[in-house]
Amino acid sequence: MSKRKLSNLQKSRIRAVQEQRLERAKDGNSITIHKIDNVDDLGPEISGTVVSNFGTQVDVEANDGDLNGKIIRCHMRSNLDPLVTGDKVIWRFGEPYGVVVARIDRYSELIRPDAYGKLRPVAANVDVIAIVFSPKPTAFSNLIDRYLVAAEAQNIQPILILNKTDLDTENEFSSINQLVHDYKSIGYDVLSVSAKTADGFESLEDYLCNKTAIFVGQSGVGKSSLINRLQPQANAVVGSLSIGKEKGTHTTTVSRLFHFAHGGVLIDSPGIREFSLTHLTQEQVINSFIDFRPYLGRCKFRDCLHKSEPGCSLLDAISQKKILQSRFDNYHQIIMSQESERR
């Protein structure tokens, strides 16, 4: 059943009530609210973090009070903004469930269009997008660049993580070594690790310390294996590569937040082979290629499409090997795919 549409006055009143709840939670005060979902005698308003979302209910980890650190299944008060993993909320406990009464403003969010083109948040309050790739299944720079564009456009710090280095040999996987070299030359942080042997994990743990990260990447690159190595209690399901196709099988079905002993937080999201960017303008896409930025706005023609126009600063940069041809090709592939998806 869809939510009823609210007038601007009703929305304003709801926001005012939620702001009052936030202030009361900060001050440690609480009041009794009406019966919700058959839960009476609710406890004080306390802060928490959404660790998983199941649609009509969410799991919330208490951040203070007697329940600090415990995870409680919660209902959501009517007219509350949609919640995603990573959201900071104000909630109240009433045996056996809790009730979320307000959502604290997000300082960042990862969004992507759904099947109908409507923008949906995937995770909230994310500091780092960790883009995982591996020798098998085959890594494609076009997919990596799509993730990078999504991260840059939403002002979330990206990091590239090459997993399965235990498989890497100079002869068999020279292309993966070239990818690592290319992205490092652009200025991106690239960490090489092995979930199987734990090689490189000390550097990974140091990087994630005191950050909230979300792992993305095509299925089969070993995101769940990385999580299990970082936090064995996570018990993330690990899938094998599809026989004959070297594509991963989807194992994660619900986004989940995990804590690590070294102080980091990770949000595990369902594997996705494609990352739609239809919500971005052409200007947003090209500005998200950080190696293009020094040359933007310098073309001879203001409406330059960066294809074959004379005086194109990007084409000049490519001829001088200041921009990678593969990155330029990936940019045009993204623009073409946007047009195709919109049609």
Sine and cosine of phi, psi and omega as CSV:
sin_phi,cos_phi,sin_psi,cos_psi,sin_omega,cos_omega
0.00,0.00,0.79,-0.61,-0.05,-1.00
-0.98,0.21,0.45,-0.90,0.01,-1.00
-0.95,0.32,0.57,-0.82,0.05,-1.00
-0.94,0.34,0.50,-0.87,0.00,-1.00
-0.98,0.22,0.66,-0.75,-0.05,-1.00
-0.96,-0.29,0.53,-0.85,0.09,-1.00
-0.97,0.23,0.27,-0.96,0.03,-1.00
-0.87,0.49,-0.59,0.81,0.01,-1.00
-0.91,0.41,-0.68,0.73,0.03,-1.00
-0.89,0.45,-0.68,0.73,0.03,-1.00
-0.88,0.48,-0.65,0.76,0.00,-1.00
-0.89,0.45,-0.67,0.74,0.01,-1.00
-0.91,0.42,-0.65,0.76,0.01,-1.00
-0.89,0.45,-0.70,0.71,0.03,-1.00
-0.88,0.48,-0.65,0.76,-0.01,-1.00
-0.89,0.45,-0.68,0.74,0.02,-1.00
-0.90,0.44,-0.68,0.73,-0.01,-1.00
-0.92,0.40,-0.60,0.80,0.05,-1.00
-0.90,0.43,-0.60,0.80,0.06,-1.00
-0.90,0.44,-0.62,0.78,0.02,-1.00
-0.91,0.41,-0.64,0.77,0.02,-1.00
-0.88,0.47,-0.68,0.73,0.00,-1.00
-0.91,0.41,-0.65,0.76,0.02,-1.00
-0.90,0.44,-0.62,0.78,0.00,-1.00
-0.91,0.42,-0.62,0.79,0.03,-1.00
-0.91,0.42,-0.60,0.80,-0.05,-1.00
-0.99,0.11,-0.17,0.99,-0.01,-1.00
0.99,0.14,0.21,0.98,0.01,-1.00
-0.99,-0.12,0.32,-0.95,0.04,-1.00
-0.45,-0.89,0.31,-0.95,0.07,-1.00
-0.70,-0.72,0.25,-0.97,0.03,-1.00
-0.99,0.14,0.71,-0.71,0.06,-1.00
-0.91,-0.41,0.25,-0.97,-0.08,-1.00
-0.93,0.38,0.29,-0.96,-0.01,-1.00
-0.85,0.53,0.77,-0.63,0.00,-1.00
-0.76,-0.66,0.83,-0.56,0.04,-1.00
0.78,0.62,0.66,0.75,0.05,-1.00
0.89,0.46,0.45,0.89,0.04,-1.00
-0.93,-0.37,0.91,-0.41,0.05,-1.00
-0.97,-0.25,0.13,-0.99,0.12,-0.99
0.80,0.60,0.79,0.61,0.02,-1.00
-0.95,0.31,0.53,-0.85,0.00,-1.00
-0.98,0.21,-0.15,-0.99,-0.03,-1.00
-0.93,0.37,0.33,-0.94,0.05,-1.00
-0.97,0.23,0.86,-0.50,-0.02,-1.00
-0.76,-0.65,0.27,-0.96,-0.02,-1.00
-1.00,0.04,0.39,-0.92,0.02,-1.00
-0.32,-0.95,0.11,-0.99,0.01,-1.00
-0.80,-0.60,0.74,-0.68,0.05,-1.00
-0.95,0.30,0.88,-0.48,0.00,-1.00
-0.98,-0.17,-0.28,0.96,0.06,-1.00
-0.27,-0.96,0.53,-0.85,-0.04,-1.00
-0.83,-0.56,0.78,-0.63,-0.02,-1.00
-0.89,-0.46,0.38,0.93,0.03,-1.00
1.00,-0.06,-0.99,0.12,-0.01,-1.00
-1.00,0.06,-0.25,0.97,0.01,-1.00
-0.70,-0.72,0.34,-0.94,0.04,-1.00
-0.69,-0.72,0.46,-0.89,0.18,-0.98
-1.00,-0.08,0.80,-0.60,-0.04,-1.00
-0.87,-0.49,0.74,-0.67,0.10,-1.00
-1.00,-0.08,0.83,-0.56,0.00,-1.00
-0.93,0.36,0.71,-0.70,0.00,-1.00
-0.98,-0.21,-0.11,0.99,0.04,-1.00
-0.36,-0.93,-0.02,-1.00,0.02,-1.00
0.98,0.21,-0.14,-0.99,-0.03,-1.00
-0.91,0.41,-0.40,0.92,-0.04,-1.00
-1.00,-0.06,0.15,0.99,-0.07,-1.00
-0.74,0.68,0.82,-0.57,0.03,-1.00
1.00,-0.01,-0.26,0.97,0.00,-1.00
-0.99,0.11,0.51,-0.86,0.01,-1.00
-0.96,-0.29,0.83,-0.56,-0.08,-1.00
-0.84,-0.54,0.71,-0.70,0.10,-0.99
-0.95,0.31,0.76,-0.65,-0.10,-0.99
-0.79,-0.61,0.58,-0.82,0.24,-0.97
-1.00,0.08,0.21,-0.98,0.02,-1.00
-0.88,-0.47,0.73,-0.69,0.03,-1.00
-0.88,0.47,0.58,-0.82,-0.03,-1.00
-0.86,0.51,0.53,-0.85,0.01,-1.00
0.94,0.34,0.19,0.98,0.07,-1.00
-0.97,0.23,0.64,-0.77,0.05,-1.00
-0.86,0.52,0.53,-0.85,0.01,-1.00
-0.82,0.57,0.60,-0.80,-0.02,-1.00
-0.95,-0.33,0.51,-0.86,0.10,-1.00
-0.72,-0.69,0.24,-0.97,0.04,-1.00
-0.85,0.52,0.74,-0.68,-0.03,-1.00
0.98,-0.20,-0.22,0.98,0.01,-1.00
-0.90,0.43,0.64,-0.76,0.15,-0.99
-1.00,-0.07,0.76,-0.65,-0.12,-0.99
-0.71,-0.71,0.25,-0.97,0.20,-0.98
-0.94,-0.33,0.76,-0.65,-0.08,-1.00
-0.59,-0.81,0.21,-0.98,0.01,-1.00
-0.74,-0.67,0.55,-0.83,-0.05,-1.00
-0.97,-0.25,0.70,-0.72,0.10,-0.99
-0.53,-0.85,0.93,-0.37,-0.11,-0.99
-0.72,0.70,0.77,-0.64,0.02,1.00
-0.99,-0.11,-0.03,1.00,-0.06,-1.00
-0.92,-0.40,0.21,-0.98,0.15,-0.99
-0.93,-0.36,0.11,-0.99,0.04,-1.00
-0.72,-0.69,0.83,-0.55,0.07,-1.00
-0.99,0.15,0.81,-0.59,-0.07,-1.00
-0.94,-0.34,-0.28,0.96,0.00,-1.00
-0.34,-0.94,0.45,-0.89,0.07,-1.00
-0.91,-0.41,0.76,-0.65,0.04,-1.00
-0.98,0.21,0.59,-0.81,-0.02,-1.00
-0.82,0.58,0.66,-0.75,0.02,-1.00
-0.99,0.15,0.61,-0.79,0.12,-0.99
-1.00,-0.04,-0.24,0.97,0.13,-0.99
-0.31,-0.95,0.36,-0.93,0.09,-1.00
-0.43,-0.90,0.55,-0.83,0.08,-1.00
-0.99,-0.16,0.85,-0.53,-0.04,-1.00
-0.83,-0.56,0.40,-0.92,0.12,-0.99
-0.39,-0.92,0.45,-0.89,0.00,-1.00
-0.94,0.34,0.57,-0.82,0.10,-0.99
-1.00,0.06,-0.16,-0.99,-0.06,-1.00
-0.90,0.44,-0.32,0.95,-0.02,-1.00
-0.98,-0.22,0.11,0.99,0.04,-1.00
1.00,0.07,0.01,1.00,0.01,-1.00
-1.00,0.10,0.71,-0.70,-0.03,-1.00
-0.94,0.34,0.76,-0.65,0.02,-1.00
-0.79,-0.62,0.71,-0.71,0.09,-1.00
-0.95,0.31,0.61,-0.79,0.03,-1.00
-0.98,-0.20,-0.63,0.78,-0.01,-1.00
-0.40,-0.91,0.41,-0.91,-0.06,-1.00
-0.84,-0.54,0.43,-0.90,0.08,-1.00
0.84,0.55,0.72,0.69,-0.02,-1.00
-1.00,-0.08,0.72,-0.69,0.05,-1.00
-1.00,-0.08,-0.56,0.83,-0.14,-0.99
-0.68,-0.73,0.70,-0.71,0.20,-0.98
-0.97,-0.25,0.92,-0.38,0.00,-1.00
-1.00,-0.06,0.93,-0.38,-0.05,-1.00
-1.00,-0.09,0.94,-0.34,-0.09,-1.00
-0.99,-0.11,0.73,-0.69,0.10,-0.99
-0.62,-0.78,0.17,-0.99,-0.09,-1.00
-0.37,-0.93,0.24,-0.97,0.07,-1.00
-0.88,0.47,-0.59,0.80,0.04,-1.00
-0.70,-0.72,0.80,-0.59,-0.05,1.00
-0.90,0.44,0.37,-0.93,-0.10,-1.00
-0.81,0.58,0.75,-0.66,0.03,-1.00
-1.00,0.10,0.69,-0.72,0.03,-1.00
-0.87,-0.50,0.79,-0.61,-0.02,-1.00
-0.89,0.45,-0.49,0.87,0.00,-1.00
-0.89,0.46,-0.67,0.74,0.02,-1.00
-0.93,0.36,-0.66,0.75,0.04,-1.00
-0.87,0.50,-0.67,0.74,-0.01,-1.00
-0.92,0.40,-0.53,0.85,0.06,-1.00
-0.90,0.44,-0.68,0.73,0.06,-1.00
-0.90,0.43,-0.65,0.76,0.00,-1.00
-0.90,0.44,-0.66,0.75,0.05,-1.00
-0.88,0.48,-0.70,0.71,0.02,-1.00
-0.87,0.50,-0.67,0.75,-0.01,-1.00
-0.93,0.38,-0.75,0.66,-0.04,-1.00
-0.90,0.44,-0.65,0.76,-0.03,-1.00
-0.91,0.41,-0.43,0.90,-0.02,-1.00
-0.96,-0.28,0.21,0.98,0.08,-1.00
0.83,0.56,0.66,0.75,0.09,-1.00
-0.92,-0.40,0.76,-0.65,-0.08,-1.00
-0.90,0.43,0.84,-0.54,0.06,-1.00
-1.00,-0.08,0.48,-0.88,0.18,-0.98
-0.65,-0.76,0.62,-0.78,0.03,-1.00
-0.99,-0.15,0.72,-0.69,0.01,-1.00
-0.84,-0.55,0.92,-0.39,0.11,-0.99
-1.00,0.06,0.91,-0.41,0.01,-1.00
-0.99,-0.17,0.23,-0.97,0.04,-1.00
0.92,0.39,0.62,0.79,0.04,-1.00
-0.91,0.41,-0.26,0.96,0.06,-1.00
-0.92,0.40,-0.32,0.95,0.04,-1.00
-1.00,0.01,-0.27,0.96,-0.19,-0.98
-0.96,0.29,0.79,-0.61,0.17,-0.99
-0.73,-0.68,0.52,-0.85,-0.10,-0.99
-0.87,0.50,-0.59,0.81,-0.05,-1.00
-0.98,0.20,-0.73,0.69,-0.12,-0.99
-0.97,0.24,-0.51,0.86,-0.10,-0.99
-0.82,-0.58,0.71,0.71,0.01,-1.00
-0.90,0.44,-0.51,0.86,-0.02,-1.00
-0.91,0.41,-0.60,0.80,0.00,-1.00
-0.93,0.36,-0.58,0.82,0.05,-1.00
-0.91,0.41,-0.57,0.82,0.03,-1.00
-0.93,0.37,-0.64,0.77,0.05,-1.00
-0.86,0.51,-0.72,0.69,0.00,-1.00
-0.87,0.50,-0.71,0.70,0.00,-1.00
-0.88,0.48,-0.70,0.72,-0.05,-1.00
-0.88,0.47,-0.74,0.67,-0.06,-1.00
-0.95,0.32,-0.53,0.85,0.10,-1.00
-0.91,0.41,-0.62,0.79,-0.01,-1.00
-0.92,0.39,-0.47,0.89,0.04,-1.00
-0.96,0.28,-0.49,0.87,0.00,-1.00
0.85,-0.53,0.11,0.99,0.01,-1.00
-0.99,0.11,0.55,-0.84,0.12,-0.99
-0.97,0.26,0.76,-0.65,0.04,-1.00
-0.77,-0.63,0.83,-0.55,0.06,-1.00
-0.93,-0.38,0.69,-0.72,0.04,-1.00
-0.96,-0.29,0.82,-0.57,-0.08,-1.00
-0.65,-0.76,0.18,-0.98,0.12,-0.99
-0.69,-0.72,0.90,-0.44,0.05,-1.00
-0.92,0.40,-0.40,0.92,-0.03,-1.00
-0.97,0.23,-0.67,0.74,-0.08,-1.00
-0.96,-0.28,-0.15,0.99,-0.06,-1.00
0.95,0.32,0.20,0.98,0.04,-1.00
-0.89,0.45,0.75,-0.66,0.03,-1.00
0.99,0.12,0.01,1.00,-0.09,-1.00
-0.95,0.30,-0.45,0.89,0.03,-1.00
-0.89,0.46,-0.67,0.74,0.04,-1.00
-0.92,0.40,-0.61,0.79,0.01,-1.00
-0.91,0.41,-0.70,0.72,0.02,-1.00
-0.89,0.45,-0.64,0.77,0.04,-1.00
-0.89,0.46,-0.65,0.76,-0.03,-1.00
-0.92,0.38,-0.64,0.76,-0.07,-1.00
-0.99,0.15,-0.16,0.99,-0.08,-1.00
-0.84,0.55,0.78,-0.62,0.04,-1.00
0.88,0.47,0.39,0.92,0.07,-1.00
-0.84,-0.54,0.43,-0.90,0.17,-0.99
-0.97,-0.24,0.87,-0.49,-0.08,-1.00
-0.86,-0.51,0.48,-0.88,0.16,-0.99
-0.85,-0.52,0.74,-0.67,0.00,-1.00
-1.00,-0.05,0.79,-0.61,0.07,-1.00
-0.78,-0.63,0.25,-0.97,-0.02,-1.00
0.56,-0.83,0.35,-0.94,-0.03,-1.00
-0.89,0.46,0.43,-0.90,-0.01,-1.00
-0.88,0.47,0.62,-0.78,0.05,-1.00
0.99,-0.13,-0.09,1.00,-0.03,-1.00
-0.99,0.17,-0.17,0.99,0.09,-1.00
0.98,-0.19,0.47,0.88,0.01,-1.00
-0.88,0.48,-0.71,0.70,-0.01,-1.00
-0.91,0.42,-0.59,0.80,0.04,-1.00
-0.91,0.42,-0.62,0.78,0.06,-1.00
-0.89,0.46,-0.69,0.73,-0.01,-1.00
-0.90,0.45,-0.69,0.72,0.00,-1.00
-0.90,0.44,-0.54,0.84,0.03,-1.00
-0.96,0.29,-0.62,0.78,0.01,-1.00
-0.96,0.29,-0.58,0.81,-0.01,-1.00
-0.56,-0.83,1.00,-0.03,-0.06,-1.00
-0.84,0.55,-0.47,0.88,-0.02,-1.00
-0.95,0.31,-0.18,0.98,0.00,-1.00
-0.91,0.41,-0.56,0.83,0.02,-1.00
0.80,0.60,0.65,0.76,0.04,-1.00
-0.92,0.39,0.69,-0.72,-0.04,-1.00
-0.95,0.32,0.74,-0.68,-0.02,-1.00
-0.96,-0.28,0.77,-0.64,0.01,-1.00
-0.95,-0.31,0.41,-0.91,0.02,-1.00
-1.00,-0.07,0.24,-0.97,0.06,-1.00
-0.95,0.30,0.60,-0.80,0.04,-1.00
-0.91,0.42,0.73,-0.68,-0.05,-1.00
-0.89,0.45,0.78,-0.63,0.09,-1.00
1.00,0.09,-0.25,0.97,-0.06,-1.00
-0.90,-0.44,-0.31,0.95,-0.04,-1.00
0.80,0.60,0.61,0.79,0.14,-0.99
-0.92,-0.39,0.54,-0.84,-0.05,-1.00
-0.98,0.22,0.38,-0.92,0.11,-0.99
-0.99,-0.16,0.64,-0.77,-0.02,-1.00
-0.93,0.37,0.76,-0.66,0.01,-1.00
-0.85,-0.53,-0.49,0.87,-0.01,-1.00
-1.00,-0.03,0.83,-0.56,-0.05,-1.00
-0.93,-0.38,-0.38,0.93,0.01,-1.00
-0.75,-0.66,0.74,-0.68,0.06,-1.00
-0.88,0.48,0.62,-0.78,-0.07,-1.00
-0.59,-0.81,0.62,-0.78,0.02,-1.00
-0.98,-0.21,0.73,-0.69,0.01,-1.00
-0.81,-0.59,0.53,-0.85,0.12,-0.99
-0.98,-0.20,0.55,-0.83,0.07,-1.00
-0.92,-0.40,0.47,-0.88,-0.05,-1.00
-0.88,0.47,-0.47,0.88,-0.04,-1.00
-0.99,0.13,0.04,1.00,0.10,-1.00
0.96,-0.28,-0.10,0.99,-0.01,-1.00
-1.00,0.07,0.27,-0.96,0.06,-1.00
-0.79,-0.61,0.67,-0.75,-0.01,-1.00
-0.77,-0.64,0.68,-0.74,0.10,-0.99
-0.95,-0.31,0.89,-0.46,0.01,-1.00
-1.00,-0.03,0.84,-0.54,-0.06,-1.00
-0.92,-0.39,0.43,-0.90,0.04,-1.00
-0.82,0.57,0.65,-0.76,0.00,-1.00
-0.88,0.47,0.64,-0.77,0.02,-1.00
-0.69,-0.72,0.75,-0.66,0.00,-1.00
-1.00,0.07,-0.41,0.91,0.02,-1.00
-0.81,-0.59,0.54,-0.84,0.02,-1.00
-0.79,-0.61,0.99,-0.17,-0.08,-1.00
-0.91,0.42,0.67,-0.74,0.01,-1.00
-0.84,-0.54,0.41,0.91,-0.08,-1.00
-0.90,0.44,-0.33,0.94,-0.03,-1.00
-0.99,0.17,-0.14,0.99,-0.03,-1.00
-0.99,-0.10,0.58,-0.81,0.10,-1.00
-0.98,0.19,0.24,-0.97,0.03,-1.00
-0.88,0.48,-0.59,0.81,0.02,-1.00
-0.91,0.41,-0.64,0.77,0.03,-1.00
-0.91,0.42,-0.63,0.77,0.00,-1.00
-0.90,0.43,-0.77,0.64,-0.09,-1.00
-0.92,0.38,-0.54,0.84,0.05,-1.00
-0.95,0.32,-0.30,0.95,0.01,-1.00
-0.99,0.11,-0.12,0.99,0.17,-0.99
-1.00,0.02,0.99,-0.12,-0.18,-0.98
-0.89,0.46,-0.45,0.89,0.01,-1.00
-0.98,0.21,-0.22,0.97,0.05,-1.00
-1.00,0.09,-0.42,0.91,-0.20,-0.98
-0.82,0.58,-0.65,0.76,-0.01,-1.00
-0.89,0.46,-0.29,0.96,-0.11,-0.99
-0.94,-0.33,-0.07,1.00,-0.02,-1.00
-0.96,0.27,0.61,-0.79,0.00,-1.00
0.99,0.14,0.11,0.99,-0.03,-1.00
-0.93,-0.36,0.10,0.99,-0.01,-1.00
-0.95,0.32,0.39,-0.92,-0.01,-1.00
-0.90,0.44,-0.61,0.79,-0.01,-1.00
-0.94,-0.34,0.71,-0.71,-0.05,-1.00
-0.90,0.43,-0.52,0.85,-0.03,-1.00
-0.99,-0.12,0.45,0.89,-0.03,-1.00
-0.86,0.51,0.75,-0.66,0.03,-1.00
-1.00,-0.07,-0.01,1.00,0.05,-1.00
0.86,0.51,0.72,0.69,0.03,-1.00
-0.90,-0.43,-0.93,0.37,0.00,-1.00
-0.60,-0.80,0.24,0.97,-0.06,-1.00
-0.92,0.39,0.63,-0.77,0.07,-1.00
-0.92,0.39,0.60,-0.80,0.03,-1.00
0.97,0.22,0.29,0.96,0.04,-1.00
-0.96,0.26,0.86,-0.51,-0.05,-1.00
-0.92,0.39,-0.52,0.85,0.02,-1.00
-0.94,0.35,-0.69,0.73,0.03,-1.00
-0.90,0.44,-0.61,0.79,0.06,-1.00
-0.89,0.45,-0.65,0.76,0.00,-1.00
-0.91,0.42,-0.58,0.82,0.04,-1.00
-0.92,0.39,-0.69,0.72,-0.01,-1.00
-0.89,0.45,-0.45,0.90,0.03,-1.00
-1.00,-0.07,0.13,0.99,0.02,-1.00
0.86,0.51,0.55,0.84,0.09,-1.00
-1.00,-0.07,-0.28,0.96,0.10,-1.00
-0.77,-0.64,0.66,-0.75,0.01,-1.00
-0.96,0.30,0.71,-0.70,0.05,-1.00
-0.86,0.51,-0.60,0.80,-0.02,-1.00
-0.90,0.44,-0.62,0.79,0.02,-1.00
-0.93,0.38,-0.65,0.76,0.02,-1.00
-0.89,0.45,-0.69,0.73,0.03,-1.00
-0.90,0.45,-0.65,0.76,0.00,-1.00
-0.91,0.43,-0.59,0.81,0.06,-1.00
-0.86,0.51,-0.75,0.66,-0.02,-1.00
-0.93,0.38,-0.54,0.84,0.06,-1.00
-0.91,0.42,-0.63,0.78,0.03,-1.00
-0.91,0.42,-0.70,0.72,0.02,-1.00
-0.89,0.47,-0.67,0.74,0.02,-1.00
-0.91,0.42,-0.66,0.76,-0.01,-1.00
-0.92,0.39,-0.57,0.82,0.07,-1.00
-0.87,0.50,-0.74,0.67,0.00,-1.00
-0.88,0.48,-0.65,0.76,-0.01,-1.00
-0.91,0.40,-0.69,0.72,-0.01,-1.00
-0.92,0.40,-0.60,0.80,0.01,-1.00
-0.92,0.38,-0.56,0.83,0.05,-1.00
-0.93,0.36,0.00,0.00,0.00,0.00
